[in-house]
Amino acid sequence: MLFLIVTFILCLPLVLFALSNTEVVRLGLWPTGYGIEVHLSIAILVAMAIAFLLGALVVWVSELAQRRRARRAERTVRLLEAQIEELKARTTPPLSLPPGA
């Protein structure tokens, strides 16, 4: 229920923005004569969505190197922990017989 309330609160400004910007604008692609007419609010919201997705892509690509380093470090930690366990097993003192046996 909380999710729906938060979603409603976040979507309300978008709906109000779309309702208050109903003018029609022409969007054209410069080197060609291609163009479409859309509502101003739709044009702005689509541009914002594209910018958000491009920004998310840039962040995701920039974090690939960090993820690779983290995986390499985890692999090294596992290898070192295995070596520690092996050394502990090798250095355990032999069991001595109880006195009088």
C-alpha positions as CSV (number, residue, x, y, z in Angstrom):
1,M,0.0,0.0,0.0
2,L,2.9,2.3,0.8
3,F,4.3,1.7,-2.7
4,L,1.1,2.8,-4.3
5,I,1.0,6.0,-2.2
6,V,4.6,6.9,-3.1
7,T,3.9,6.1,-6.7
8,F,0.8,8.3,-6.7
9,I,2.8,11.2,-5.1
10,L,5.6,10.9,-7.7
11,C,3.3,10.6,-10.7
12,L,0.9,13.4,-9.7
13,P,3.4,16.2,-10.8
14,L,3.9,14.4,-14.1
15,V,0.2,14.3,-14.8
16,L,-0.2,18.0,-13.8
17,F,2.7,18.9,-16.0
18,A,1.2,17.0,-19.0
19,L,-2.2,18.6,-18.4
20,S,-0.8,22.2,-18.2
21,N,1.4,21.9,-21.4
22,T,-1.0,20.9,-24.1
23,E,0.4,23.1,-26.9
24,V,1.3,21.3,-30.0
25,V,4.9,21.7,-31.2
26,R,6.7,20.5,-34.3
27,L,9.8,18.3,-33.9
28,G,11.9,18.1,-37.0
29,L,15.1,16.2,-37.9
30,W,17.4,18.8,-39.3
31,P,19.1,17.3,-42.4
32,T,15.8,15.8,-43.6
33,G,12.4,17.3,-44.0
34,Y,11.0,14.7,-41.5
35,G,9.0,16.2,-38.7
36,I,6.2,15.3,-36.3
37,E,3.8,17.3,-34.3
38,V,3.4,16.3,-30.6
39,H,2.2,17.9,-27.4
40,L,4.9,19.9,-25.7
41,S,4.6,17.9,-22.5
42,I,5.1,14.6,-24.3
43,A,8.1,15.9,-26.1
44,I,9.7,17.1,-22.8
45,L,8.9,13.9,-20.9
46,V,10.3,11.7,-23.7
47,A,13.4,13.8,-23.8
48,M,13.8,13.5,-20.1
49,A,13.3,9.7,-20.2
50,I,15.9,9.4,-22.9
51,A,18.4,11.5,-21.0
52,F,17.8,9.4,-17.8
53,L,18.4,6.2,-19.7
54,L,21.6,7.5,-21.3
55,G,22.8,8.6,-17.9
56,A,22.1,5.2,-16.4
57,L,24.0,3.6,-19.3
58,V,27.0,5.8,-18.7
59,V,27.0,5.0,-15.0
60,W,26.6,1.3,-15.7
61,V,29.5,1.2,-18.2
62,S,31.8,3.2,-15.8
63,E,31.2,0.7,-13.0
64,L,32.1,-2.3,-15.1
65,A,35.8,-1.9,-14.2
66,Q,35.0,-1.6,-10.5
67,R,32.9,-4.8,-10.6
68,R,35.7,-6.6,-12.4
69,R,38.2,-5.5,-9.7
70,A,35.8,-6.6,-7.0
71,R,35.3,-10.1,-8.5
72,R,39.1,-10.4,-8.8
73,A,39.5,-9.4,-5.2
74,E,36.9,-11.9,-4.1
75,R,38.6,-14.6,-6.0
76,T,42.0,-13.7,-4.4
77,V,40.3,-13.7,-0.9
78,R,38.9,-17.2,-1.5
79,L,42.3,-18.5,-2.7
80,L,44.1,-17.0,0.3
81,E,41.5,-18.4,2.8
82,A,41.9,-21.8,1.2
83,Q,45.7,-21.5,1.7
84,I,45.2,-20.5,5.3
85,E,43.0,-23.5,5.9
86,E,45.6,-25.8,4.3
87,L,48.4,-24.3,6.4
88,K,46.3,-24.7,9.6
89,A,45.6,-28.3,8.7
90,R,49.3,-29.0,8.1
91,T,50.5,-27.4,11.4
92,T,48.0,-28.9,13.8
93,P,49.9,-30.7,16.5
94,P,49.7,-34.5,16.4
95,L,47.4,-36.1,18.9
96,S,49.4,-37.4,21.8
97,L,48.5,-40.5,23.6
98,P,47.2,-40.1,27.1
99,P,49.7,-40.9,29.8
100,G,49.8,-44.4,30.9
101,A,48.6,-45.9,27.6
